[in-house]
Amino acid sequence: MNRKIGIYILFLFCVIRSISFAQSTFRNHPDIKKDGAIIFYLKTDSMRGAILRKYGDTVNAERFERNARELNQRLINSFRKDFTFCPVYFISATQVDKFIKNKNYRAFYNDSMVVDTSIYVKEKNLIYASLDYEYIIGKNGGYRSITPIDMISLKDSTLTPLPYPFPYYTQVSTEIFLIPRKAEVYPKLLQNTLEIWYYYPSKRTVRILTKMGLWEGYTNP
């Protein structure tokens, strides 16, 4: 019995040590769990609305824009409620380029989706995110699937998806039939992606990053 207890304690020690090690390892990209944040840029469907208005279809233009506003408000509400990994700032997709060029640029939405110039980004480590309907990006930056999916894409300051094996997307549609989930579950899905990446990386991920020279301080046991 004492031997079993000893083995159990040793197992717990190894698990805790591995988690602690993973938390302290730098992966050569913005460390958003340390002085970091996500800049989430929201799409408004204003371009589609403008095209429809050009051809006199005001009804559908207003419908698309209204649906986009409602979705964005639901996203903001759900992130404020359920996402705790790091701060999240929301900005229009039409304004994100201006912020990238000038980090003092202030055009962020408050919780009521109104631009509030008192909101500014104080964190240094930033990644960018948006809702996309794209093909799954493959290992070498190309497409490895012809199946479009709904996803939250994670990107660098050039709005390019984070390179493999970084967590460059979180699928928000269902695995079967690719049916979109409710926006209220998106923050939880993204948080799960980030927690696995930062705290519980797979052995395969560790091997790949080590081979790439991006797993600082890692030594094979």
JOSULKA-V937556 format. One line per field, one symbol per residue. psi: psi as a letter, one per 20 degrees, with the letter a starting at -180 (. if undefined). burial: b if it has 9 or more other C-alpha atoms within 8 Angstrom, else e. Layout:
psi=???
burial=???
This chain:
psi=ghgggghgggggggggghghghhjppkkrpniiolrrpoopppikhghggghhhjjmhghghgghghgggghhhggghghgiojgrqpppqqhiihhhhhhoiipokqqaijlppoiipqoiqhoqqqqrpqnrqppagkirpjqjoqqproppraijkpqpqpkqmiqopirqhpjlpprqhiighhggggghggghhlqrhggggghghikjnpjpqp.
burial=eeeeeeeeeeeeeeeeeebbebeebbbeeebbeebbbbbbbbbbbeebbbebbeeebbebbbebbeebbebbbbbbbbbeeebeebebbbbbbebbeebeeeeeebbbbbeeeeebeebbeeeebbbbbbbeeebbbbbeeebbbeebbbbbbbbbbeeebbbbbebbbbbbbbeeebeebebebbbbbbbebbbbbbbbbeeebbebbbeeebbbeeeee
